[in-house]
Every structure is written in C-alpha cells, then in structure tokens.
C-alpha cells in the first residue's frame, strides 16, 4: 500500500443513506504514515506559537499594549498605585477584553461552517494556509502600533483579528490530524504537535530575553520599537516554519456531495441549516460526543484563564519583575512541552478521557495551592506554576485526540469547528469570574479562585461523559 494519501480518493459518507460513516482514523488503519508528513504537520504549531506565547501572553499584550505607553502623559506620570492610573490601566484591559469578545463571536459563528465547507471542497489545507497567511499579516502590522494612545485601538483590532485567524487556522489544523495518524498513534501525534508548539514558544522567548539582555545591540528602542519588532519577528518566524506544512502534507480528499447549484452567499447560508441538522444528529445518535463538547468548552476556558492571567498573577501577586515573568514563561513552555509529549504516550495506553480527568484533578489541586499560599513567597508560584504548566498541555492534546477518535471521515473540520464554537460559547466564564472575585474581594489573588471554579466545573462535567470504547463509531 502506498504511503501517500491519494487526493482524488472519495471519502464515503452516510449523510443520506442511514449507514454508519467510518471514523476518519479508521481509514488509516492499515496505512504507514510517512514521518515527514507527521513532523511537517506538527511544525505548524511551532510556526504559529509565538503569536500565543510572545504576543498574547508574556510580552506584547501584557508588557506593552496594556501599559503606561498608551496612557495620557499626565496619567502615566502618576505613581503606580494611584487610583486614577489604576482605573486607566483597567480601562485599557477592558477594551482589550471587548476586542477579544468580538473576536470570539466571529469565531463561534464562522468556525464550524467555514470548516464544513473546507471539508466538502477538499480544501482543508488551502484554507489553513490562507488563515495562517492572514495571521502573519496581522503580526507584521503590529509594527505600526506606536507607543501613543492614538494607536491603542489599532493594537486591539490587530490582536483581535489575529486571534480570529489563528483560531480558524487551528480548526483546519486540528482536523488534519486524522490524515497523518492512526487509531494507535493519534494520542502521541497530538502530543507531539502541542509539545513542539510549547518548545517553539521557549525558543522565541529566549530570543526576546537575549535581545533585552544586550539592549537590542544598540538599536533604537524608543516609541515601542522593541515590542513592534517582536511582532515582525513573530511574523517572519511563522513564514519560515510553515514551509514544511506547505511542501509535505497532502491536501484532504474531496467529499462526495451534491453541488447545491446556487450562488456563494446562498450556499454559505444553507451551510448553517446543514450544521443545525448535524448537531441534532450528534445529540441524538452520539450523546457522549455532544456532552464532551460541552464539558470541554468549560474546562478549556479554565485552561485559557490559567495562561491569560498567569503573567498578571506572577507580576501583581507574587512580585515578579518583567524579566522574571519572561523567564517564567520560558520555563513554563519547556515543562508544558515535555509534559505534553509524555502524556501523548499515556493517551494511547490509557485513553484520552483518563488523561483529561487525571490532569484536571492535579491541575485543580495546584491552582488551589497558588490561591491559599499567595503570601508564602515566589517559590510557591514557581513550583505550582510549573505543575500547572505541565498539566495544561496534556489536557489540550488529549482533548484533540479524543475528538479525533470519534469523528466520522470527511466531517473532521466541521466537528473541530464545533469544538472551537463550543469553546468560544463558554469563553466568558473565566474572565467573568476573575473580574467578579477580584472586584468583590478587592485583591487580585481572589481571581485565582474564580479560574479554579471554572476548571472544577469542567472536571465535574467530564466525569459524567462516558465515551464509548476507542475504535467504536461514536458519531454517525
């Protein structure tokens, strides 16, 4: 049997026959997937990770966009603890949050339908690359976000747009895992992708630390130039490391489906009708898959909160300096990468559900320690933060693996689009509870408890999700 997947092969579908559609991974049962394809697929995570780790989490947003640089000069000159300055910084953060909310709405509305259409047309890889290209453009454009209040909204728009493009690309990327894995390897391959992403984040953060250590080798860094160049660097990084995906991973086969015969707008709107019927079928015929989408939406928002607010907790609760936050980010990505790759092996042995439940349980314990021992010194955050970092990746990778194991052939993009949509539907929980607890109690560390409540709720929901034995056809 050839190692290459023939792009002209038609995927069998049971859309109108009542027959059981094969799980996507089952089509690869007897195939030997070339390692070049596997590593090239995983390199996409490496290529795009700086957007998440450097731009969103540890550097551009937290240290630059929500900073004194975008306050009026008279407010920026006030002491750090001045109420007026604190309110002004909170307004910047809130505006950024609203930008993220709008981005989330776009993702929730568009992800499953756009992915469904990419599945049907056999253009999953093409759209992955289109969205990745759009993400790269937004990162390049961050160079124009100068350190002046007049440019703040440009920064918010670019960050929000980048989030949309990153998520839409990720839907197609996740769906492609069924092309380069088998039922016995999907766990470790999913872990490999997440692991390489974390390690790529480490390398990118180390480069930032080196540049800061040597004062950017004499380059002019006024007017936010250092941060703006970081955006350009992340874009160049993505351009280089997405090349293996372009060259080595084949396009998905086209599904057998009747052309609608209408115009593009009509076809697009009718896709929502198809999506509605498919969700009904999932609920009716594969209740565990439906409830997994719900449970994962909750705990994934908790995981997102861990990373979104982790740098704030380190700096504001445990007193980390700017360099310490970046160094912590490097260590966190290293531990996360190693943990995720190891957990991928456990996934194939014990099953993804067991990995998810075990990791969430340990993560909840470590998070509560960060809350209760908030005044015990930075060593607590270092130890518990590393534990949290080691567990977040395995949950994410096992969730992708679990969904891939129960997704029918030819519907991968649509199901992973629903995965993105359900995640966005609950994406307000961690941020909302963070805001409620910090405002009500008057201290930032109370926000930790809000995030852990979301993680705990997701864990409880996951306990009630009874997945069928791996290899059975859960989704029809």
C-alpha positions in Angstrom: 0.0 0.0 0.0 1.3 3.4 -0.9 2.4 5.7 1.9 0.8 8.7 0.2 -2.9 9.6 0.5 -4.3 9.9 -3.0 -6.0 13.3 -3.2 -8.5 12.1 -5.7 -9.9 9.4 -3.4 -13.6 10.0 -2.4 -14.5 9.7 1.3 -17.5 7.5 1.9 -20.3 9.3 3.6 -23.5 8.2 5.2 -25.2 11.6 5.0 -28.2 10.3 3.1 -28.0 6.6 3.4 -28.5 5.9 7.1 -25.4 3.8 7.1 -22.6 4.2 9.6 -19.9 6.5 8.5 -16.4 5.3 9.2 -14.4 7.2 11.8 -11.7 9.2 10.0 -8.9 7.4 11.7 -10.2 4.0 10.6 -9.4 4.9 7.0 -5.7 4.9 8.0 -5.8 1.6 10.0 -3.5 -0.2 7.6 -1.5 2.8 6.3 2.0 3.7 7.2 2.1 7.4 7.6 5.4 8.9 6.4 7.2 10.6 9.3 7.9 13.6 7.1 4.2 14.3 7.0 3.8 13.9 10.7 6.7 16.2 11.6 5.7 18.7 9.0 2.1 18.8 10.3 3.4 19.3 13.9 5.7 22.1 12.8 2.7 24.3 12.2 2.3 24.5 16.0 5.9 25.6 16.2 5.5 28.1 13.5 2.5 29.9 15.0 3.2 29.5 18.7 5.0 32.9 19.1 1.6 34.6 18.4 0.3 32.9 21.6 3.3 32.9 23.9 5.2 36.0 22.9 2.4 38.3 21.6 -0.7 37.4 23.5 0.6 36.0 26.8 4.0 37.1 28.0 5.3 40.1 26.1 3.4 42.3 23.6 0.0 42.5 25.2 0.9 42.2 28.9 4.0 44.3 28.9 3.3 46.8 26.1 -0.3 47.1 24.9 -1.8 47.3 28.4 0.9 49.6 29.9 1.8 53.3 30.6 2.8 53.6 26.9 -0.9 54.0 25.9 -2.0 56.3 28.8 -2.1 60.1 28.5 1.2 61.7 29.7 -0.3 63.2 32.8 -1.9 59.9 33.9 1.3 57.9 33.0 3.3 60.2 35.3 1.3 59.2 38.4 2.5 56.7 40.9 1.8 53.1 40.1 -0.7 52.8 43.0 -2.5 56.0 42.2 -6.3 55.3 41.8 -6.5 57.3 38.6 -3.7 55.3 37.0 -5.1 52.0 38.1 -8.5 52.9 36.6 -6.9 54.0 33.3 -5.0 50.7 33.0 -8.2 48.8 33.9 -9.9 50.6 31.0 -7.2 49.6 28.6 -7.6 46.0 29.8 -11.3 46.1 29.5 -11.1 47.5 25.9 -8.8 44.7 25.0 -11.3 42.3 26.6 -14.1 43.6 24.5 -12.0 43.2 21.4 -11.5 39.6 22.4 -15.2 39.1 23.0 -16.0 40.4 19.5 -13.3 38.1 18.1 -14.9 35.2 20.0 -18.3 35.9 18.5 -16.8 35.8 15.0 -15.1 32.5 15.7 -18.2 31.0 17.2 -20.3 31.9 14.2 -17.9 31.2 11.4 -15.7 28.3 12.5 -17.9 25.3 12.0 -19.5 26.5 8.8 -16.2 27.6 7.1 -14.6 24.3 8.2 -17.6 22.3 6.9 -17.3 23.9 3.5 -13.5 23.3 3.5 -14.2 19.6 4.3 -16.7 19.3 1.4 -14.5 21.0 -1.1 -11.3 19.1 -0.2 -9.6 22.4 0.6 -8.7 22.0 4.3 -5.0 22.6 3.8 -5.6 25.5 1.4 -7.8 27.3 4.0 -5.3 26.5 6.8 -2.6 28.3 4.8 -4.9 31.2 3.9 -5.8 31.8 7.5 -2.2 31.4 8.5 -1.2 33.9 5.9 -3.7 36.4 7.3 -2.3 35.8 10.8 1.2 36.5 9.6 0.0 39.8 8.0 -1.6 40.9 11.3 1.7 40.2 13.1 3.6 42.3 10.6 1.2 45.1 11.0 1.8 45.2 14.8 5.0 47.2 13.8 2.7 50.2 13.3 1.3 50.2 16.8 3.4 53.0 18.1 3.7 53.9 21.9 0.9 56.5 21.8 -2.7 56.4 23.0 -3.8 57.2 19.4 -2.5 53.8 18.3 -4.1 51.7 21.1 -7.2 50.8 19.1 -5.1 49.7 16.2 -3.3 47.3 18.5 -6.6 46.0 19.9 -8.0 45.4 16.4 -4.9 43.6 15.2 -4.7 41.4 18.2 -8.4 40.5 17.9 -8.1 39.9 14.2 -5.0 37.7 14.8 -7.0 35.7 17.3 -9.8 35.1 14.8 -7.3 34.0 12.0 -5.3 31.8 14.5 -8.5 30.0 15.7 -9.9 29.5 12.2 -6.5 28.1 11.0 -6.4 25.9 14.1 -9.7 24.3 13.3 -8.4 23.1 10.0 -5.0 22.1 11.5 -6.7 20.0 14.2 -8.9 18.4 11.6 -5.9 17.3 9.6 -4.7 15.1 12.4 -6.8 12.3 11.0 -4.8 12.4 7.8 -1.4 11.8 9.5 -2.3 9.4 12.3 -3.9 6.1 13.0 -6.1 4.9 15.9 -3.0 3.6 17.7 -0.8 6.8 17.2 -3.2 9.7 17.3 -2.5 10.4 21.0 1.3 10.7 20.7 1.0 12.7 17.4 -1.4 15.1 19.0 1.0 15.4 21.9 3.9 16.0 19.5 2.1 18.9 17.9 1.3 20.6 21.2 4.8 19.8 22.5 6.6 21.3 19.6 4.4 24.4 19.9 5.5 24.9 23.5 9.1 24.3 22.7 8.8 26.8 19.8 7.5 29.3 22.3 10.5 28.7 24.5 12.9 29.4 21.7 11.0 32.6 20.8 11.0 33.8 24.4 14.7 33.1 24.8 15.4 35.2 21.7 13.5 38.1 23.3 15.4 37.7 26.6 18.7 37.7 24.7 17.7 40.9 22.8 16.7 42.6 26.0 19.9 41.5 27.8 22.1 43.1 25.1 19.8 46.2 24.8 18.9 45.2 21.3 22.5 45.5 20.3 22.4 49.3 20.3 19.2 49.6 18.2 16.9 52.5 18.9 14.0 51.1 21.0 12.1 54.3 21.7 8.4 54.7 20.7 7.8 51.0 21.5 10.2 49.9 18.7 11.4 46.8 20.6 7.9 45.4 21.0 6.9 46.4 17.5 9.9 44.5 16.1 8.9 41.5 18.2 5.6 41.4 16.2 7.7 41.5 12.9 9.9 38.8 14.2 7.0 36.5 15.1 5.7 37.0 11.5 9.0 36.1 9.9 9.3 33.1 12.2 5.8 31.8 11.0 6.7 32.4 7.4 9.8 30.2 7.7 8.5 27.3 9.7 5.2 26.9 7.9 7.1 25.8 4.8 7.2 22.1 5.8 3.4 22.0 6.0 3.2 23.6 2.6 5.6 21.1 1.0 4.9 17.8 2.7 1.4 17.4 4.0 -1.2 16.5 1.3 -4.5 18.1 0.8 -7.6 16.3 2.1 -9.7 14.4 -0.3 -12.9 15.9 -1.6 -16.1 14.6 0.0 -18.7 13.1 -2.2 -21.5 15.6 -2.1 -24.1 17.1 -4.5 -23.3 20.6 -5.6 -26.1 23.0 -4.5 -26.1 24.9 -7.7 -26.8 28.2 -6.0 -24.6 31.3 -5.6 -21.9 31.5 -2.9 -24.0 33.5 -0.5 -26.9 31.1 -0.7 -24.6 28.1 -0.3 -23.0 29.7 2.7 -26.3 30.4 4.4 -27.5 26.9 3.7 -24.4 25.6 5.4 -25.9 26.8 8.7 -29.0 24.6 8.0 -26.7 21.6 7.4 -24.8 22.4 10.6 -28.1 22.5 12.6 -29.1 19.1 11.3 -25.7 17.7 12.0 -25.7 19.0 15.6 -29.1 17.4 16.1 -27.8 14.1 14.8 -24.8 14.3 17.2 -27.1 14.9 20.1 -29.5 12.1 19.0 -27.0 9.4 17.9 -23.8 10.3 19.9 -24.8 11.8 23.1 -21.3 11.3 24.7 -19.7 13.3 21.9 -22.2 16.1 22.4 -21.6 16.3 26.1 -17.9 16.1 25.6 -18.1 19.2 23.5 -20.0 20.9 26.4 -17.6 19.7 29.1 -14.5 20.6 27.2 -15.8 24.1 26.5 -15.9 24.7 30.2 -12.6 23.3 31.3 -10.8 24.7 28.2 -11.9 28.1 29.2 -10.4 27.5 32.6 -7.1 26.5 31.0 -7.2 29.6 28.9 -7.7 31.6 32.1 -4.6 30.0 33.6 -2.4 31.3 30.7 -4.3 34.6 30.2 -4.0 35.7 33.8 -0.8 33.7 34.7 1.6 36.6 33.9 -0.6 39.0 35.8 -0.7 36.8 38.9 3.1 36.4 38.7 3.7 40.1 38.5 1.0 41.5 40.7 0.5 38.8 43.4 4.0 37.3 43.6 6.0 40.3 42.7 7.9 39.0 39.6 9.8 41.6 37.6 9.5 41.9 33.8 12.5 39.6 33.2 11.3 37.1 35.8 7.9 36.9 34.0 9.6 36.2 30.7 12.0 33.6 32.3 9.0 32.0 34.0 7.3 31.9 30.5 10.3 30.1 29.1 10.4 27.5 31.9 6.6 27.1 31.7 6.7 26.4 28.0 9.6 23.9 28.5 7.7 22.0 31.1 4.5 22.1 29.1 6.2 20.8 26.0 7.9 17.9 27.8 4.7 17.0 29.7 2.6 17.1 26.6 4.8 14.8 24.6 5.0 12.3 27.5 1.2 12.5 28.1 0.7 11.7 24.4 2.1 8.2 25.1 -0.1 7.8 28.1 -3.1 8.8 25.9 -2.5 5.9 23.6 -2.1 3.5 26.5 -4.9 4.6 29.0 -7.2 6.6 26.7 -7.6 10.3 26.4 -10.6 10.6 28.9 -8.5 9.2 31.7 -5.6 11.6 30.9 -8.0 14.5 30.8 -9.6 13.7 34.2 -6.3 12.9 35.9 -4.6 16.1 34.6 -7.6 18.3 35.5 -7.7 16.9 39.0 -4.0 17.6 39.6 -4.3 21.0 38.0 -7.2 21.9 40.3 -5.1 21.0 43.3 -2.1 23.0 42.2 -4.2 26.0 41.4 -5.8 26.0 44.8 -2.4 25.9 46.4 -1.4 29.1 44.4 -4.6 30.7 45.9 -4.2 29.6 49.5 -0.5 30.2 49.7 -0.5 33.5 47.8 1.5 35.2 50.6 4.1 32.4 51.1 6.6 33.8 48.6 7.6 33.4 44.9 8.8 29.8 45.4 5.2 28.7 45.7 4.3 30.2 42.3 7.4 28.7 40.7 6.6 25.2 42.0 2.8 25.2 41.5 3.2 27.2 38.2 5.4 24.5 36.8 2.9 21.8 37.8 0.1 23.8 36.2 2.2 24.2 33.0 3.0 20.5 32.9 -0.7 19.7 33.0 -2.4 22.2 30.7 -0.8 20.8 27.5 -1.7 17.2 28.2 -5.4 18.2 28.7 -5.4 20.1 25.4 -3.7 17.4 23.4 -5.8 14.6 24.9 -9.0 16.6 24.1 -8.0 16.9 20.4 -7.1 13.2 20.4 -10.4 12.1 22.0 -12.4 14.1 19.4 -10.4 12.7 16.5 -11.1 9.2 17.7 -14.9 9.7 17.4 -15.1 11.9 14.4 -16.5 10.4 11.1 -14.5 10.6 8.0 -15.0 13.7 6.0 -16.5 15.7 8.9 -13.3 16.5 10.8 -13.3 20.2 10.0 -16.9 20.6 10.9 -16.6 18.7 14.2 -13.5 20.6 15.2 -15.3 23.8 14.1 -18.0 22.9 16.6 -15.2 22.3 19.1 -14.0 25.8 18.6 -17.5 27.2 18.7 -18.5 25.5 22.0 -15.2 26.7 23.4 -16.0 30.2 22.5 -19.5 29.9 23.8 -18.1 29.4 27.3 -15.1 31.7 26.8 -16.5 34.4 29.1 -16.6 32.2 32.2 -13.0 32.5 33.5 -12.7 36.2 32.6 -16.1 36.9 34.3 -15.3 35.1 37.5 -11.9 36.6 37.6 -13.4 40.1 37.4 -16.2 39.3 39.9 -13.8 37.9 42.5 -11.1 40.5 42.2 -13.7 43.3 42.3 -15.7 41.9 45.1 -12.8 41.0 47.3 -10.5 43.9 46.4 -7.4 41.8 45.7 -6.1 40.2 42.6 -5.3 36.8 44.1 -9.0 36.1 44.5 -9.2 35.9 40.8 -7.3 32.6 41.0 -10.2 31.1 42.8 -12.6 32.2 40.0 -10.4 30.4 37.4 -10.3 27.2 39.5 -14.1 27.2 39.9 -14.3 27.0 36.1 -11.7 24.2 35.9 -13.5 22.3 38.7 -16.9 22.7 36.9 -15.3 21.3 33.7 -13.9 18.4 35.6 -17.2 17.5 37.2 -18.9 17.7 33.7 -16.2 15.5 32.3 -16.8 12.8 34.9 -20.3 12.3 33.5 -19.1 12.0 30.0 -19.0 8.2 29.2 -17.2 7.8 25.9 -17.6 4.5 24.0 -14.5 2.2 23.8 -11.9 3.6 21.5 -12.4 2.4 18.0 -16.2 2.2 18.2 -18.2 4.6 16.0 -19.5 7.2 18.3 -20.5 9.7 15.8 -22.7 8.7 12.9 
